[in-house]
Amino acid sequence: MTIEDYKGIFYSLYPEFYEDEGKIKTAYLQMLYYLDSLGHCEFDFENRKVFICKPMIVLLPGRGCMRAVLAGGRDKILIDKIQRLKDEFKDELTVSILKQERGEMELPDVIIFETLYGSILNKLADRLAIGMNTETPTAWIIAYESGNMEEFQLKFDYLPSFNVNWPRRTFDPENLFFRKNTNNFEVPYLDEYTNPISHQKKYMLATEDGITQVDRDWGRYYILNRMEKSILLYDEINQILGVPTYISLPKLLARAATLCSGMAPEKIKLNQQIGELPDKLQMDIYIGVDLTIVKIIANKVGQKLIQTRLHCGGKGEMA
């Protein structure tokens, strides 16, 4: 469907966001990022499209019993089938259906399967007529196959010039957001241009060699790395990865982190300064991410991990 069709569906389900001018520009996008990281859909802003992923049983990382989550599009027919098969497989398989809310938004239920045997998951997938991979956790596959900073830089295609009279903001690596009316950044810097008619955005990276169009997420990490600024927090004991909300991971790496647990990242605020990250900074928190996958993610974006102890304080804060 088009992104415009998706927006219409979103606001029919959440009319309160449509009526709130402060949220109308961000609420539908936030839901779209959640759905993408959970493996339910993919979006293409350049072509203004949203694609629904086929339903699939996705193996989660971990030791001991095998755990998997239902990803992709699901309808009432599929959910009813799962409910019926719960009783049939009750001696070999545990099915948990968990409600999931983030802020004021209700996300699709998290459907978790647990068993001692991969053959049971394959049998379940066959009965449901959906895909399944019991060989390797999907988070590992996505993390390994994602691009990296070196590949990002190889795609630089410098333009002879770029002059458009569109509204512009520049990424501020100190405060971690795009700032209006800023002209005092030395190269490298990242500009965001907004088409005043279609509202599509272009991200232009200026380096010592010229100007090139780039992906926003990779562009921000490129700037941060050039400034030697580390922003990824990790608690190895609790297996929690913290990423500043406004410096989101590139899409595939965000999906790899999300599919370590099958749960969408939570949003909480730091209750103290950690490294160069200020107190009260809003973070996306991914749970169940083991050290090996975290190192892959950090290496892909060229970041050094900040090792710390993290836990949710229960009121949207982190200690």
C-alpha positions in Angstrom: 0.0 0.0 0.0 1.1 3.6 -0.3 2.3 5.4 2.8 -0.7 7.7 2.4 -3.0 4.7 2.6 -1.1 3.5 5.7 -1.5 6.9 7.4 -5.2 6.8 6.7 -5.5 3.3 8.4 -3.4 4.4 11.3 -5.4 7.5 12.1 -8.7 5.6 11.8 -7.4 3.3 14.5 -5.9 6.1 16.6 -8.1 9.2 16.0 -6.7 10.8 19.2 -3.3 11.2 17.4 -4.9 12.8 14.4 -6.6 15.4 16.7 -3.3 16.3 18.4 -1.2 18.6 16.3 1.8 17.9 18.4 1.7 14.2 17.6 0.3 14.0 14.1 3.7 14.3 12.4 5.4 11.6 14.4 2.9 9.1 15.7 2.3 7.2 12.4 6.0 7.2 11.8 6.8 5.7 15.2 4.3 2.9 14.6 5.8 2.2 11.2 9.3 1.9 12.7 8.0 -0.5 15.4 6.3 -2.6 12.8 9.4 -2.7 10.7 11.7 -3.7 13.5 9.3 -6.4 14.6 9.5 -7.9 11.1 5.8 -7.2 10.4 6.4 -4.9 7.4 9.0 -2.9 5.5 8.7 0.6 4.2 10.3 2.6 1.4 10.0 6.3 1.8 11.6 7.1 -1.5 8.8 5.3 -3.4 6.2 6.0 -0.7 5.3 2.3 -0.2 4.6 0.0 2.8 5.1 -3.7 2.2 3.5 -6.3 4.5 5.9 -9.2 5.2 4.7 -12.8 4.9 3.9 -14.5 8.2 6.8 -16.6 9.5 7.9 -18.4 12.7 11.2 -16.7 13.6 13.7 -18.5 15.8 15.0 -16.4 18.7 18.6 -16.6 20.1 19.2 -18.3 23.4 20.2 -21.5 25.1 18.1 -24.4 26.4 14.6 -24.7 25.0 13.9 -23.3 21.6 12.0 -20.1 21.5 10.4 -18.5 18.5 8.1 -15.6 17.7 5.5 -15.0 15.0 6.6 -12.2 12.6 4.9 -10.8 9.5 1.3 -10.0 8.7 -1.3 -11.9 10.6 -5.1 -12.0 10.3 -7.9 -13.5 12.4 -7.8 -16.7 10.5 -4.2 -17.3 11.4 -4.6 -16.4 15.0 -7.6 -18.7 15.3 -5.5 -21.6 13.8 -2.8 -20.9 16.4 -5.4 -21.0 19.2 -6.8 -24.3 18.0 -3.3 -25.9 17.6 -2.3 -24.8 21.2 -4.4 -27.7 22.6 -3.2 -30.2 20.0 0.5 -29.5 20.7 0.1 -28.8 24.5 2.4 -31.7 25.6 5.2 -30.5 23.3 4.8 -26.8 22.8 4.0 -23.8 24.9 2.2 -20.8 23.2 2.2 -17.4 25.0 0.3 -14.5 23.6 1.5 -11.2 25.2 0.0 -7.8 25.0 2.4 -5.1 23.9 2.0 -1.3 24.4 4.5 1.4 23.8 3.4 4.8 25.2 -0.1 5.4 24.0 0.0 2.9 21.2 -1.1 -0.7 21.2 1.2 -2.9 19.1 0.4 -6.3 17.6 0.4 -9.1 20.3 3.7 -10.9 20.7 3.1 -14.6 20.0 5.9 -16.8 21.5 6.4 -20.5 20.9 8.6 -22.6 23.2 9.6 -26.2 22.7 12.5 -28.6 23.2 12.5 -29.8 19.6 12.9 -27.9 16.4 10.9 -30.5 14.6 7.8 -29.4 16.6 8.2 -25.8 15.3 8.6 -27.2 11.7 5.4 -29.3 12.2 3.6 -26.2 13.5 4.7 -24.1 10.6 3.5 -26.8 8.2 0.1 -26.9 9.8 -0.2 -23.1 9.7 1.2 -23.0 6.1 3.8 -20.4 6.9 7.6 -20.1 6.8 10.0 -21.4 9.4 13.8 -21.6 9.9 15.0 -23.7 12.8 18.7 -23.7 11.8 19.9 -20.3 12.8 18.2 -17.5 14.8 17.0 -14.8 12.4 18.6 -12.0 14.4 22.0 -13.6 13.7 21.3 -13.9 10.0 20.1 -10.3 9.7 23.0 -8.9 11.7 25.6 -10.7 9.7 24.0 -9.8 6.3 23.4 -6.1 7.1 25.6 -3.6 5.4 28.4 -1.8 7.3 30.1 1.6 7.4 32.7 0.6 4.9 30.1 -0.4 2.4 28.1 2.8 3.1 31.2 4.9 2.3 31.8 3.0 -1.0 28.4 4.2 -2.2 29.3 7.9 -2.0 28.5 9.4 -5.4 29.7 13.0 -5.2 27.6 15.6 -7.1 29.0 18.5 -9.0 26.6 20.7 -7.0 23.4 20.6 -5.0 21.3 23.8 -4.8 17.7 23.6 -3.9 15.5 26.2 -2.1 14.0 23.7 0.3 13.7 23.9 4.1 16.9 22.7 5.6 18.1 21.3 8.9 21.6 20.2 9.9 22.5 17.3 12.2 24.0 18.5 15.4 26.3 15.7 16.7 26.6 17.3 20.2 22.8 17.4 20.9 22.0 14.4 18.6 19.2 16.1 16.6 18.7 18.1 13.4 18.8 21.8 14.0 17.3 24.6 11.8 19.1 27.6 10.4 22.6 26.3 11.1 25.5 27.3 9.0 28.5 27.0 11.3 29.3 23.3 11.0 32.6 22.3 9.4 32.8 19.3 7.1 31.8 16.6 7.5 28.1 17.6 8.1 24.7 16.1 7.3 21.9 18.3 5.9 18.2 17.3 5.8 16.2 18.9 3.0 12.3 18.7 2.9 10.5 18.9 -0.4 7.8 21.6 0.3 5.2 19.9 -2.0 5.7 16.1 -1.4 7.3 16.5 2.1 9.8 13.8 1.0 13.2 14.3 2.6 16.7 14.1 1.2 19.8 13.7 3.2 23.0 15.2 1.8 26.4 14.5 3.4 29.2 17.0 2.9 32.7 15.7 3.2 36.1 17.0 2.3 35.6 15.5 -1.2 32.2 16.9 -2.0 28.4 16.4 -1.4 26.6 13.1 -1.8 23.0 11.8 -1.1 23.0 9.3 1.8 20.7 7.2 4.0 19.8 9.3 7.1 20.6 6.6 9.7 24.0 5.6 8.2 24.8 9.3 7.7 24.3 10.2 11.3 26.6 7.3 12.5 29.2 8.4 9.9 29.2 11.9 11.4 29.4 10.6 15.0 32.3 8.3 14.2 34.2 11.1 12.6 33.7 13.1 15.8 34.8 10.0 17.8 31.5 10.1 19.7 30.2 6.9 21.2 26.5 6.6 21.9 25.6 2.9 22.2 25.1 1.6 25.8 25.3 -2.0 26.8 24.7 -4.0 29.9 26.2 -7.4 29.4 24.8 -8.9 32.6 21.2 -7.9 31.8 21.7 -8.2 28.0 20.2 -4.7 27.4 21.2 -2.5 24.4 20.5 1.2 24.7 20.4 3.4 21.6 19.4 7.2 21.7 15.9 7.4 20.2 16.8 10.1 17.7 19.9 8.2 16.5 18.1 5.0 15.6 20.0 2.0 14.3 19.8 1.4 10.5 16.7 -0.6 9.8 18.1 -4.1 9.4 20.2 -3.7 12.5 17.2 -2.4 14.5 15.3 -5.5 13.3 18.2 -7.8 14.4 18.2 -6.3 17.9 14.4 -6.5 18.1 14.3 -10.1 17.0 16.5 -11.1 19.9 13.4 -11.0 22.1 10.5 -10.5 19.7 9.6 -7.4 21.7 9.6 -3.8 20.4 12.1 -1.5 22.1 10.9 0.5 25.1 11.5 4.2 25.4 12.9 5.4 28.6 15.1 8.3 29.8 18.5 8.2 31.4 18.5 9.3 35.0 22.2 10.2 34.9 24.9 11.2 32.5 26.7 8.2 31.0 29.8 9.0 28.9 28.9 11.9 26.7 25.2 11.1 26.8 23.3 13.7 29.0 20.9 13.1 31.8 17.3 12.8 30.7 18.2 11.6 27.2 15.5 9.4 25.7 16.7 5.9 24.8 15.4 2.9 22.8 16.0 -0.2 24.9 16.4 -3.6 23.3 16.3 -6.6 25.7 17.8 -10.0 25.4 20.6 -8.9 23.1 23.7 -11.0 23.8 27.2 -9.7 23.7 28.1 -11.4 20.4 25.2 -9.8 18.5 25.8 -6.4 20.1 29.4 -6.5 19.0 28.3 -7.2 15.4 25.9 -4.3 15.5 28.4 -1.9 17.0 31.1 -3.0 14.4 28.6 -2.6 11.5 28.0 1.1 12.4 31.6 1.8 13.5 30.8 2.4 17.2 32.6 1.6 20.4 30.3 0.2 23.1 29.9 2.0 26.4 29.7 -0.8 29.0 27.4 0.1 31.9 24.7 -1.2 34.2 21.2 -0.5 33.0 17.8 -1.3 34.4 14.3 0.1 34.0 13.1 2.0 37.0 9.4 1.4 36.3 8.6 5.0 35.5 10.1 5.4 32.1 13.6 6.0 33.6 16.7 4.0 33.6 19.2 3.7 36.4 
